[in-house]
C-alpha cells in the first residue's frame, strides 16, 4: 500500500504549477497568439487612420503625444488588474526622433485592445498600476 502524505501532495502540486506557469506567470502561452493578433490588428487600424502611418501614444514623462513605429512584439503575457483583469503584452516601438518605447497593451478577454500604456522609455521603466 502506498502512503501519500499531505506534504507529498503539496510538493507535487507546487511542482506542477511551477512547470505549467514557468514561462509567463498567470497566463498559458496558448493565449499569446490570440493576444498578439489582437494587438497587431489594433496597431494596423490605428496607423492606417493616422495621417503619417505612425502609432500615437501619450508619453507620461514628456507629457505629450508621440508618434512611434512598431519594431517587435515581446513573448511575455501577464494578467493584471483585480477589478477588471486584462491580458498585458508588450512591444518595442521607435519614435521619429529615435527614442525607444516599450508599450504595454491591455487586451480584454474577448481579445480586443482596450488601452496602451508606456512601460519604458529608452530603457527607463515607467510604473503604473491597474487596480
Secondary structure as GFF3:
##gff-version 3
##sequence-region A 1 131
A	DSSP	alpha_helix	6	20	.	.	.	ID=ss1
A	DSSP	three_ten_helix	29	31	.	.	.	ID=ss2
A	DSSP	alpha_helix	32	49	.	.	.	ID=ss3
A	DSSP	beta_strand	55	59	.	.	.	ID=ss4
A	DSSP	beta_strand	64	80	.	.	.	ID=ss5
A	DSSP	beta_strand	86	95	.	.	.	ID=ss6
A	DSSP	beta_strand	100	107	.	.	.	ID=ss7
A	DSSP	beta_strand	113	121	.	.	.	ID=ss8
A	DSSP	beta_strand	124	125	.	.	.	ID=ss9
###
